[in-house]
């Protein structure tokens, strides 16, 4: 495998892990209104941990992740998710908070995909021109 293929695989793994992390976090906001806050909090915490692990395991992509602000965006997303899920009014949590969290998640994924696309070498750089 060459360096370009390795890097593409790193991006693919990171995108997959972070997508799964976001899905885990989102489950807390789609739980039935009568579900307890403890299980919702556990779901959000599990998603956040998985995302942090993926970001920190992607150290070979740090040259893109840090300058693009993706680590900060994940921090902001994680903070909002924790605040929103700790709301005692679960019905409110599952509507207003879910909509805002969903928007933030989509913005994060779009930024992540953009960073991955921009990190791919262009044909010109592959030819050494």
LINTA-V814569 format. One record per helix or strand of 2 or more residues. SS is the DSSP state (h for helix, s for strand). FROM is the first residue (numbers start at 1). TO is the last residue. If there is no record, write none. Layout:
ss/from/to
SS/FROM/TO
SS/FROM/TO
This chain:
ss/from/to
h/3/30
h/37/57
h/59/68
h/70/85
h/90/119
h/123/126
